[in-house]
Amino acid sequence: MKERTGTRKETLVLINMENDEILSKFENTQSDDSINYDANLNDIVESAKVSGIRVVAIHNHPNGYPPTLDDCSSAYY
């Protein structure tokens, strides 16, 4: 991903599947092993839903760990 800074921080990116536009990017600046969700995450997802825009979420684990229970819960929510 072009926006990567070379850090070991986890990142979550929401991408509009219609035009590949990055809708939002969340990164924890305090810790390497979690994500800080911006307060407008739900607004972004809801707006896309209402507009009929398909969104893909991409989340990394630079430490190589598999998806966690929190990852699965967040994706479901």
BELZIJO-V181344 format. One record per residue. RES is the residue in one small letter. OMEGA is omega as a letter, one per 20 degrees, with the letter a starting at -180 (NA if undefined). NEAR is the number of other C-alpha atoms within 10 Angstrom. D_FIRST is the distance of its C-alpha to the first C-alpha in Angstrom with 2 decimals. Layout:
res: {RES & RES}
omega: {OMEGA & OMEGA}
near: {NEAR & NEAR}
d_first: {D_FIRST & D_FIRST}
//
This chain:
res: {m & k & e & r & t & g & t & r & k & e & t & l & v & l & i & n & m & e & n & d & e & i & l & s & k & f & e & n & t & q & s & d & d & s & i & n & y & d & a & n & l & n & d & i & v & e & s & a & k & v & s & g & i & r & v & v & a & i & h & n & h & p & n & g & y & p & p & t & l & d & d & c & s & s & a & y & y}
omega: {a & a & a & a & a & r & r & a & r & a & r & a & r & a & r & a & a & a & r & r & r & a & r & r & a & r & r & r & a & a & r & a & r & r & r & r & r & a & a & r & a & r & r & a & a & r & r & r & a & a & a & r & r & a & r & r & r & a & a & r & a & a & r & r & r & r & a & r & r & r & a & r & r & r & r & a & NA}
near: {5 & 4 & 6 & 9 & 8 & 6 & 8 & 14 & 20 & 20 & 21 & 19 & 17 & 20 & 19 & 16 & 13 & 10 & 9 & 11 & 11 & 14 & 16 & 16 & 18 & 16 & 18 & 15 & 11 & 10 & 12 & 16 & 15 & 17 & 19 & 15 & 14 & 12 & 8 & 10 & 15 & 12 & 11 & 14 & 17 & 13 & 12 & 15 & 12 & 8 & 9 & 10 & 16 & 13 & 20 & 14 & 15 & 11 & 17 & 17 & 17 & 13 & 11 & 7 & 9 & 9 & 11 & 10 & 9 & 10 & 14 & 10 & 9 & 9 & 9 & 7 & 7}
d_first: {0.00 & 3.81 & 5.57 & 5.83 & 9.47 & 10.44 & 12.63 & 13.80 & 13.61 & 12.96 & 10.77 & 11.54 & 9.90 & 12.39 & 11.70 & 14.76 & 15.27 & 17.73 & 15.72 & 11.96 & 12.49 & 10.83 & 14.13 & 13.53 & 11.54 & 13.72 & 13.77 & 17.01 & 18.20 & 21.32 & 20.37 & 17.91 & 18.85 & 18.74 & 17.21 & 19.10 & 19.30 & 20.08 & 23.52 & 22.38 & 20.24 & 23.29 & 23.97 & 20.59 & 21.05 & 24.73 & 24.25 & 21.93 & 24.53 & 27.40 & 25.79 & 25.11 & 21.37 & 19.47 & 16.56 & 14.10 & 13.07 & 10.24 & 11.35 & 10.84 & 13.80 & 13.17 & 16.92 & 16.85 & 19.07 & 19.35 & 19.18 & 21.97 & 24.75 & 23.32 & 20.01 & 22.25 & 24.51 & 21.86 & 20.41 & 24.02 & 24.94}
//
